[in-house]
Amino acid sequence: MDQVINSVFGFENPIDIPAVKAECQRTLIRFHPRLRCLLVTDKKGREHWRPAPAFDMDDHVLVVPEEDDDGSESYVSDYVAALTVSTPLSMEKPLWKMHILPSRRCIVLRLHHALGDGVSLMSLFLASCERTDDPSLPVTIPGDGPRGKKAPLTALSLVALLWRALKVAFFTFFFVVNFLLHAAWEKDEPNPISGGAGVELWPRKLVTVTFDLDDIKTVKARLNGTINDVLVGIIASGLAKYFKLSSSKESKSNLGITGVAMVNTRETHGLQDFFRKIKEGKSEWGNRFGFVLLPICLHKSVRNPLEYIHQAKALLGRKKQSLEAHFAYHSGALIMSIFGPKVATLLNYRILCNTSFTLSNVVGPSEEIMFAKNPITYIRATSNGLPHALIIHMISYNGKADLQLLVAKDIIHDPETLAKCFEDTLKEMKLLSITKI
C-alpha cells in the first residue's frame, strides 16, 4: 500500500513563500533527517533509507497558480481529493512534497507514511511552530500531563494487579482471535459504505465537518467518558442515520460493521513527550502504531444517540485492557522481518478489505500557533492508499475539531449527507446532555 498523509494548514495572512522555505530548512529538514533521504530496496526486497545525492528545496515546493482556483468553496478539498488518487510521490526523490495555494492561504503538506505515523509527523510539525501569544512558551497538547507516582504495593493492590492481569490476558486473547479471523476470512456484510480490493484507486471526494470542542466536552462530561468515546459514538450514530437514509428498503435487523482504528504504541503516549524528544534530537521516527478493530452494531431500534456513546465507552474500555494494538504492531514487524514487506502488506490489506472504514484521531495544540511567523487558522489531515470507501481523520486544534471524510464517490455518492448526519448527531447529543437530568 502506497500510503501518503495529506495535511492541510490554513493561515491567517498571505503566505510568504521564501519565509516558508527558510523555516522548512531551519526546522523540518533539520529535525527529520529522512526528509533528505531516499527509500531504496535492496536485492532481498528489504527497504532502507539512503541519503539523497543532492537535495533541492525547490524540488519539493509547488506553488499552485492563483488562476487555477475555480472560486468554489470546496476548491481546497477537491484539490486534496484529486492528489490522493492522481499524484503519487516520486520514489526518485525524498518522499514528501509541499503544495502552496496562495489564493486560499493554505499549504498542503504530503508525507509518505514510511516517514512516520500521525503522532510523529504531527509532533514534527509542532516542533517547527511557535505559540502566537508568546513564542517563548512551549506548545501545549491537552491530556499530556505528568504521570502520577506509583502507589506502594500492598496485599490488596497485589490482588487488584493479578485481577487486572487476568482481564488483560482474557481481552487480549478475545480481540486477537477476532483480529486473526478478519485477517483470514471474516468479512463485514455488504453495506452502503463497503469498500474492497482496488477501491484505493477509485476517484475520491473530501468533505469536512467542523465540531466545537466545547460541545464534545459537554457530552463527554455528562457521560463521564473520553473524547474518543464521544467520537466513536458520533461515528456509530451518524452511520446509523446515513444507512437509514441511503437504504431503499427498511432493514428488519441490526447491522454489524467493523472499523479499523490506529493506536500509538510508543512508551511516550502523548504528543508532548514526543515533541520534547524531537527538540532533544532523541525522537524515534517511523511507524509505531497498531490496528485495533472497532465492531459497531447499528441498532434499528435505538433512538437516543447517547446509547451509542455508552456502547463505545464499554468497547473502548475493554480495548484499553487488552494488548491488541501491540500484538498487531509486533506481529506485523515479525512477519516483515521473516517474510518481507510484501507479505506483511498483504495481511494488512486483507484486514482493510474485510472491514468497513478507517478512523484516526490526533490531538493538536490547545492554543493558536504560527509557522514562519504566520498564525495557523486550521489543521486538517487525511490519508490515501487504503481500500476503504470511507476514511475518517479528526484533528483538534485551538478549540475546534475538524473531521475529514475521504470517500470513494462512486460508492458514497452523497458525502455531504453523511457529513450532516455526523454534525446533527453531535447537536442531538449535546441537547440531550444539557436537558437530561
WOSULDA-V298797 format. One record per residue. RES is the residue in one small letter. PHI is phi in whole degrees, -180 to 180 (none if undefined). OMEGA is omega in whole degrees, -180 to 180 (999 if undefined). D_CENTER is the distance of its C-alpha to the mean C-alpha in whole Angstrom. Layout:
res->RES phi->PHI omega->OMEGA d_center->D_CENTER
res->RES phi->PHI omega->OMEGA d_center->D_CENTER
//
This chain:
res->m phi->none omega->180 d_center->16
res->d phi->-91 omega->-171 d_center->16
res->q phi->-97 omega->-180 d_center->12
res->v phi->-125 omega->175 d_center->12
res->i phi->-92 omega->-179 d_center->9
res->n phi->-111 omega->-179 d_center->11
res->s phi->-104 omega->-180 d_center->11
res->v phi->-121 omega->180 d_center->13
res->f phi->-121 omega->176 d_center->15
res->g phi->-93 omega->-176 d_center->18
res->f phi->-123 omega->-179 d_center->22
res->e phi->-74 omega->-175 d_center->25
res->n phi->-111 omega->174 d_center->27
res->p phi->-54 omega->-174 d_center->28
res->i phi->-80 omega->175 d_center->26
res->d phi->-88 omega->-172 d_center->29
res->i phi->-62 omega->177 d_center->28
res->p phi->-59 omega->180 d_center->30
res->a phi->-67 omega->178 d_center->29
res->v phi->-65 omega->178 d_center->25
res->k phi->-61 omega->-180 d_center->26
res->a phi->-64 omega->-180 d_center->28
res->e phi->-68 omega->177 d_center->25
res->c phi->-62 omega->178 d_center->23
res->q phi->-65 omega->-175 d_center->26
res->r phi->-74 omega->-173 d_center->27
res->t phi->-119 omega->-173 d_center->23
res->l phi->-55 omega->-177 d_center->21
res->i phi->-66 omega->-179 d_center->23
res->r phi->-71 omega->-177 d_center->25
res->f phi->-73 omega->-175 d_center->22
res->h phi->-118 omega->-176 d_center->20
res->p phi->-59 omega->-177 d_center->23
res->r phi->-69 omega->176 d_center->21
res->l phi->-70 omega->176 d_center->21
res->r phi->-113 omega->-175 d_center->25
res->c phi->-116 omega->174 d_center->25
res->l phi->-102 omega->174 d_center->25
res->l phi->-94 omega->-175 d_center->23
res->v phi->-117 omega->-180 d_center->26
res->t phi->-117 omega->-180 d_center->27
res->d phi->-85 omega->-177 d_center->31
res->k phi->-65 omega->180 d_center->33
res->k phi->-90 omega->179 d_center->32
res->g phi->85 omega->180 d_center->28
res->r phi->-86 omega->179 d_center->27
res->e phi->-95 omega->176 d_center->24
res->h phi->-154 omega->-176 d_center->25
res->w phi->-97 omega->178 d_center->25
res->r phi->-136 omega->180 d_center->28
res->p phi->-56 omega->178 d_center->28
res->a phi->-67 omega->-180 d_center->29
res->p phi->-60 omega->178 d_center->33
res->a phi->-146 omega->-180 d_center->32
res->f phi->-130 omega->180 d_center->29
res->d phi->-128 omega->-178 d_center->30
res->m phi->-56 omega->-178 d_center->27
res->d phi->-64 omega->177 d_center->29
res->d phi->-70 omega->-175 d_center->27
res->h phi->-113 omega->180 d_center->24
res->v phi->-122 omega->179 d_center->24
res->l phi->-116 omega->177 d_center->25
res->v phi->-96 omega->-178 d_center->26
res->v phi->-80 omega->-180 d_center->26
res->p phi->-58 omega->-178 d_center->30
res->e phi->-62 omega->-180 d_center->30
res->e phi->-69 omega->176 d_center->32
res->d phi->-76 omega->-180 d_center->29
res->d phi->-72 omega->-178 d_center->28
res->d phi->-85 omega->177 d_center->29
res->g phi->84 omega->-178 d_center->29
res->s phi->-79 omega->179 d_center->27
res->e phi->-65 omega->-175 d_center->24
res->s phi->-94 omega->-174 d_center->21
res->y phi->-57 omega->-178 d_center->22
res->v phi->-64 omega->179 d_center->19
res->s phi->-62 omega->179 d_center->17
res->d phi->-65 omega->179 d_center->19
res->y phi->-64 omega->-180 d_center->20
res->v phi->-66 omega->-180 d_center->16
res->a phi->-60 omega->178 d_center->16
res->a phi->-66 omega->179 d_center->19
res->l phi->-62 omega->-174 d_center->18
res->t phi->-67 omega->-178 d_center->15
res->v phi->-120 omega->-172 d_center->18
res->s phi->-117 omega->-174 d_center->21
res->t phi->-133 omega->176 d_center->21
res->p phi->-72 omega->176 d_center->20
res->l phi->-80 omega->-179 d_center->20
res->s phi->-73 omega->177 d_center->23
res->m phi->-77 omega->180 d_center->24
res->e phi->-84 omega->-180 d_center->27
res->k phi->-132 omega->172 d_center->25
res->p phi->-53 omega->-165 d_center->23
res->l phi->-84 omega->174 d_center->19
res->w phi->-157 omega->-179 d_center->18
res->k phi->-155 omega->179 d_center->19
res->m phi->-116 omega->177 d_center->19
res->h phi->-105 omega->179 d_center->21
res->i phi->-104 omega->179 d_center->22
res->l phi->-110 omega->-175 d_center->23
res->p phi->-60 omega->-177 d_center->26
res->s phi->-66 omega->179 d_center->27
res->r phi->-111 omega->179 d_center->24
res->r phi->52 omega->179 d_center->24
res->c phi->-143 omega->179 d_center->20
res->i phi->-125 omega->173 d_center->19
res->v phi->-105 omega->-179 d_center->16
res->l phi->-104 omega->-178 d_center->15
res->r phi->-106 omega->-178 d_center->14
res->l phi->-130 omega->177 d_center->14
res->h phi->-66 omega->-177 d_center->14
res->h phi->-63 omega->177 d_center->12
res->a phi->-64 omega->179 d_center->15
res->l phi->-74 omega->-178 d_center->15
res->g phi->161 omega->177 d_center->12
res->d phi->-95 omega->-176 d_center->9
res->g phi->-60 omega->-178 d_center->6
res->v phi->-67 omega->-177 d_center->9
res->s phi->-69 omega->-178 d_center->12
res->l phi->-75 omega->174 d_center->11
res->m phi->-65 omega->178 d_center->10
res->s phi->-63 omega->178 d_center->14
res->l phi->-59 omega->-179 d_center->15
res->f phi->-67 omega->-180 d_center->15
res->l phi->-64 omega->178 d_center->16
res->a phi->-67 omega->180 d_center->19
res->s phi->-96 omega->-177 d_center->20
res->c phi->-111 omega->177 d_center->20
res->e phi->-131 omega->174 d_center->23
res->r phi->-72 omega->-180 d_center->24
res->t phi->-72 omega->-176 d_center->25
res->d phi->-72 omega->180 d_center->28
res->d phi->-157 omega->-177 d_center->29
res->p phi->-59 omega->-179 d_center->28
res->s phi->-78 omega->-180 d_center->29
res->l phi->-89 omega->180 d_center->27
res->p phi->-73 omega->173 d_center->24
res->v phi->-68 omega->-177 d_center->20
res->t phi->-112 omega->179 d_center->19
res->i phi->-120 omega->-178 d_center->16
res->p phi->-60 omega->174 d_center->17
res->g phi->81 omega->-179 d_center->17
res->d phi->-108 omega->-180 d_center->18
res->g phi->-75 omega->-179 d_center->22
res->p phi->-67 omega->180 d_center->24
res->r phi->-80 omega->180 d_center->25
res->g phi->-75 omega->179 d_center->28
res->k phi->-74 omega->179 d_center->31
res->k phi->-71 omega->179 d_center->32
res->a phi->-75 omega->178 d_center->34
res->p phi->-64 omega->-177 d_center->38
res->l phi->-78 omega->177 d_center->38
res->t phi->-126 omega->180 d_center->40
res->a phi->-62 omega->-180 d_center->42
res->l phi->-67 omega->180 d_center->40
res->s phi->-68 omega->178 d_center->36
res->l phi->-67 omega->177 d_center->37
res->v phi->-64 omega->179 d_center->37
res->a phi->-63 omega->179 d_center->34
res->l phi->-65 omega->179 d_center->32
res->l phi->-66 omega->179 d_center->34
res->w phi->-62 omega->178 d_center->33
res->r phi->-64 omega->179 d_center->29
res->a phi->-62 omega->178 d_center->30
res->l phi->-65 omega->179 d_center->31
res->k phi->-66 omega->178 d_center->28
res->v phi->-60 omega->180 d_center->26
res->a phi->-64 omega->-178 d_center->28
res->f phi->-65 omega->-177 d_center->28
res->f phi->-65 omega->178 d_center->24
res->t phi->-63 omega->179 d_center->23
res->f phi->-60 omega->-178 d_center->26
res->f phi->-62 omega->-176 d_center->25
res->f phi->-74 omega->178 d_center->21
res->v phi->-67 omega->176 d_center->22
res->v phi->-60 omega->178 d_center->25
res->n phi->-61 omega->178 d_center->22
res->f phi->-61 omega->-179 d_center->20
res->l phi->-66 omega->178 d_center->23
res->l phi->-64 omega->178 d_center->24
res->h phi->-69 omega->177 d_center->21
res->a phi->-72 omega->-177 d_center->21
res->a phi->-93 omega->-174 d_center->25
res->w phi->-145 omega->-175 d_center->26
res->e phi->-67 omega->-173 d_center->24
res->k phi->-139 omega->177 d_center->23
res->d phi->-63 omega->174 d_center->22
res->e phi->-64 omega->176 d_center->24
res->p phi->-56 omega->-179 d_center->24
res->n phi->-148 omega->-175 d_center->23
res->p phi->-62 omega->179 d_center->22
res->i phi->-119 omega->-178 d_center->18
res->s phi->-63 omega->173 d_center->19
res->g phi->-105 omega->179 d_center->18
res->g phi->150 omega->-177 d_center->20
res->a phi->-56 omega->178 d_center->21
res->g phi->92 omega->-176 d_center->21
res->v phi->-66 omega->178 d_center->19
res->e phi->-61 omega->-179 d_center->17
res->l phi->-96 omega->-176 d_center->20
res->w phi->-77 omega->177 d_center->20
res->p phi->-56 omega->-174 d_center->20
res->r phi->-122 omega->171 d_center->17
res->k phi->-133 omega->-177 d_center->17
res->l phi->-121 omega->175 d_center->15
res->v phi->-129 omega->-176 d_center->15
res->t phi->-125 omega->171 d_center->14
res->v phi->-115 omega->179 d_center->15
res->t phi->-105 omega->178 d_center->15
res->f phi->-102 omega->169 d_center->16
res->d phi->-85 omega->-178 d_center->18
res->l phi->-60 omega->178 d_center->17
res->d phi->-63 omega->177 d_center->21
res->d phi->-65 omega->179 d_center->21
res->i phi->-64 omega->-179 d_center->18
res->k phi->-69 omega->176 d_center->20
res->t phi->-63 omega->179 d_center->23
res->v phi->-67 omega->179 d_center->22
res->k phi->-58 omega->-179 d_center->20
res->a phi->-67 omega->-178 d_center->24
res->r phi->-63 omega->-177 d_center->26
res->l phi->-103 omega->179 d_center->24
res->n phi->54 omega->-178 d_center->24
res->g phi->-116 omega->179 d_center->20
res->t phi->-123 omega->176 d_center->17
res->i phi->-60 omega->180 d_center->14
res->n phi->-66 omega->175 d_center->12
res->d phi->-59 omega->-179 d_center->15
res->v phi->-66 omega->-179 d_center->16
res->l phi->-61 omega->180 d_center->12
res->v phi->-64 omega->176 d_center->13
res->g phi->-64 omega->178 d_center->17
res->i phi->-62 omega->-179 d_center->16
res->i phi->-62 omega->-178 d_center->14
res->a phi->-65 omega->-179 d_center->17
res->s phi->-66 omega->179 d_center->20
res->g phi->-64 omega->178 d_center->18
res->l phi->-66 omega->178 d_center->18
res->a phi->-61 omega->177 d_center->22
res->k phi->-62 omega->-176 d_center->23
res->y phi->-65 omega->180 d_center->22
res->f phi->-62 omega->180 d_center->23
res->k phi->-66 omega->-180 d_center->26
res->l phi->-73 omega->-173 d_center->27
res->s phi->-91 omega->-180 d_center->26
res->s phi->-84 omega->-180 d_center->28
res->s phi->-73 omega->178 d_center->32
res->k phi->-128 omega->-176 d_center->33
res->e phi->-72 omega->178 d_center->33
res->s phi->-73 omega->-180 d_center->31
res->k phi->-96 omega->-178 d_center->33
res->s phi->-141 omega->176 d_center->31
res->n phi->-72 omega->-179 d_center->28
res->l phi->-120 omega->177 d_center->25
res->g phi->-101 omega->175 d_center->22
res->i phi->-128 omega->-177 d_center->19
res->t phi->-128 omega->174 d_center->16
res->g phi->-103 omega->176 d_center->13
res->v phi->-117 omega->180 d_center->11
res->a phi->-110 omega->179 d_center->8
res->m phi->-96 omega->-177 d_center->7
res->v phi->-125 omega->177 d_center->9
res->n phi->-69 omega->-179 d_center->11
res->t phi->-109 omega->180 d_center->14
res->r phi->-70 omega->176 d_center->16
res->e phi->-67 omega->174 d_center->19
res->t phi->-85 omega->-170 d_center->18
res->h phi->-73 omega->-173 d_center->15
res->g phi->-107 omega->176 d_center->15
res->l phi->-63 omega->-176 d_center->14
res->q phi->-62 omega->178 d_center->17
res->d phi->-64 omega->-180 d_center->19
res->f phi->-65 omega->178 d_center->17
res->f phi->-58 omega->179 d_center->18
res->r phi->-65 omega->180 d_center->21
res->k phi->-65 omega->177 d_center->21
res->i phi->-62 omega->180 d_center->20
res->k phi->-60 omega->-178 d_center->23
res->e phi->-90 omega->-179 d_center->26
res->g phi->74 omega->-177 d_center->25
res->k phi->-114 omega->-174 d_center->24
res->s phi->-69 omega->177 d_center->20
res->e phi->-105 omega->-178 d_center->19
res->w phi->-81 omega->-178 d_center->17
res->g phi->102 omega->-176 d_center->15
res->n phi->-104 omega->179 d_center->13
res->r phi->-128 omega->178 d_center->13
res->f phi->-130 omega->176 d_center->11
res->g phi->-125 omega->175 d_center->12
res->f phi->-80 omega->160 d_center->12
res->v phi->-130 omega->179 d_center->13
res->l phi->-89 omega->-180 d_center->14
res->l phi->-116 omega->177 d_center->15
res->p phi->-73 omega->-176 d_center->18
res->i phi->-122 omega->177 d_center->19
res->c phi->-103 omega->178 d_center->22
res->l phi->-92 omega->-173 d_center->23
res->h phi->-79 omega->179 d_center->26
res->k phi->-70 omega->-172 d_center->29
res->s phi->-97 omega->-176 d_center->31
res->v phi->-73 omega->179 d_center->28
res->r phi->-108 omega->-179 d_center->29
res->n phi->-92 omega->-178 d_center->27
res->p phi->-63 omega->179 d_center->24
res->l phi->-65 omega->178 d_center->24
res->e phi->-62 omega->179 d_center->25
res->y phi->-68 omega->177 d_center->21
res->i phi->-72 omega->176 d_center->20
res->h phi->-58 omega->179 d_center->23
res->q phi->-65 omega->179 d_center->22
res->a phi->-64 omega->-180 d_center->18
res->k phi->-62 omega->179 d_center->19
res->a phi->-67 omega->-179 d_center->22
res->l phi->-64 omega->-178 d_center->19
res->l phi->-68 omega->176 d_center->17
res->g phi->-63 omega->177 d_center->20
res->r phi->-70 omega->179 d_center->21
res->k phi->-62 omega->180 d_center->18
res->k phi->-66 omega->180 d_center->18
res->q phi->-92 omega->178 d_center->22
res->s phi->-118 omega->178 d_center->21
res->l phi->-111 omega->-177 d_center->20
res->e phi->-59 omega->-178 d_center->18
res->a phi->-63 omega->179 d_center->15
res->h phi->-68 omega->176 d_center->18
res->f phi->-62 omega->-179 d_center->20
res->a phi->-62 omega->-179 d_center->17
res->y phi->-68 omega->-174 d_center->16
res->h phi->-72 omega->177 d_center->20
res->s phi->-67 omega->177 d_center->21
res->g phi->-63 omega->178 d_center->19
res->a phi->-65 omega->180 d_center->21
res->l phi->-67 omega->179 d_center->24
res->i phi->-62 omega->179 d_center->24
res->m phi->-65 omega->-178 d_center->23
res->s phi->-70 omega->-178 d_center->26
res->i phi->-90 omega->-172 d_center->28
res->f phi->-105 omega->179 d_center->28
res->g phi->97 omega->-175 d_center->26
res->p phi->-67 omega->-178 d_center->22
res->k phi->-65 omega->-180 d_center->23
res->v phi->-68 omega->179 d_center->24
res->a phi->-61 omega->179 d_center->21
res->t phi->-64 omega->180 d_center->19
res->l phi->-61 omega->180 d_center->21
res->l phi->-65 omega->177 d_center->20
res->n phi->-62 omega->-179 d_center->16
res->y phi->-64 omega->179 d_center->17
res->r phi->-64 omega->179 d_center->20
res->i phi->-61 omega->180 d_center->17
res->l phi->-66 omega->179 d_center->15
res->c phi->-67 omega->-177 d_center->18
res->n phi->-92 omega->179 d_center->19
res->t phi->-120 omega->-168 d_center->17
res->s phi->-111 omega->-178 d_center->16
res->f phi->-158 omega->176 d_center->12
res->t phi->-109 omega->179 d_center->8
res->l phi->-133 omega->177 d_center->6
res->s phi->-141 omega->179 d_center->3
res->n phi->-137 omega->179 d_center->5
res->v phi->-118 omega->180 d_center->6
res->v phi->-84 omega->179 d_center->10
res->g phi->-103 omega->-177 d_center->12
res->p phi->-63 omega->180 d_center->15
res->s phi->-89 omega->179 d_center->18
res->e phi->-125 omega->-179 d_center->20
res->e phi->-70 omega->179 d_center->21
res->i phi->-124 omega->179 d_center->20
res->m phi->-137 omega->176 d_center->22
res->f phi->-124 omega->-175 d_center->22
res->a phi->56 omega->177 d_center->25
res->k phi->66 omega->180 d_center->27
res->n phi->-115 omega->-178 d_center->25
res->p phi->-60 omega->-180 d_center->23
res->i phi->-93 omega->-178 d_center->20
res->t phi->-95 omega->177 d_center->19
res->y phi->-156 omega->175 d_center->16
res->i phi->-131 omega->179 d_center->12
res->r phi->-134 omega->179 d_center->10
res->a phi->-154 omega->170 d_center->7
res->t phi->-152 omega->179 d_center->7
res->s phi->-136 omega->179 d_center->8
res->n phi->-122 omega->180 d_center->11
res->g phi->95 omega->-180 d_center->13
res->l phi->-109 omega->-178 d_center->13
res->p phi->-81 omega->175 d_center->15
res->h phi->-80 omega->175 d_center->14
res->a phi->-81 omega->179 d_center->15
res->l phi->-134 omega->178 d_center->13
res->i phi->-121 omega->-173 d_center->9
res->i phi->-116 omega->175 d_center->7
res->h phi->-129 omega->175 d_center->4
res->m phi->-122 omega->174 d_center->6
res->i phi->-129 omega->177 d_center->8
res->s phi->-97 omega->-179 d_center->11
res->y phi->-162 omega->172 d_center->14
res->n phi->51 omega->175 d_center->18
res->g phi->87 omega->179 d_center->18
res->k phi->-123 omega->175 d_center->16
res->a phi->-134 omega->180 d_center->12
res->d phi->-97 omega->178 d_center->11
res->l phi->-101 omega->-179 d_center->10
res->q phi->-98 omega->178 d_center->9
res->l phi->-113 omega->176 d_center->11
res->l phi->-102 omega->-173 d_center->12
res->v phi->-120 omega->169 d_center->15
res->a phi->-81 omega->-168 d_center->17
res->k phi->-72 omega->174 d_center->20
res->d phi->-84 omega->176 d_center->23
res->i phi->-108 omega->177 d_center->22
res->i phi->-103 omega->-172 d_center->20
res->h phi->-76 omega->-174 d_center->23
res->d phi->-128 omega->-178 d_center->22
res->p phi->-63 omega->177 d_center->19
res->e phi->-63 omega->177 d_center->20
res->t phi->-66 omega->177 d_center->22
res->l phi->-62 omega->179 d_center->18
res->a phi->-61 omega->-180 d_center->17
res->k phi->-67 omega->176 d_center->20
res->c phi->-61 omega->178 d_center->20
res->f phi->-67 omega->-179 d_center->17
res->e phi->-64 omega->180 d_center->19
res->d phi->-66 omega->-180 d_center->22
res->t phi->-62 omega->179 d_center->21
res->l phi->-64 omega->178 d_center->20
res->k phi->-61 omega->178 d_center->23
res->e phi->-64 omega->180 d_center->25
res->m phi->-62 omega->180 d_center->23
res->k phi->-65 omega->180 d_center->24
res->l phi->-61 omega->178 d_center->28
res->l phi->-65 omega->-180 d_center->28
res->s phi->-67 omega->-179 d_center->27
res->i phi->-78 omega->-173 d_center->29
res->t phi->-88 omega->-176 d_center->32
res->k phi->-75 omega->-179 d_center->32
res->i phi->-100 omega->999 d_center->34
//
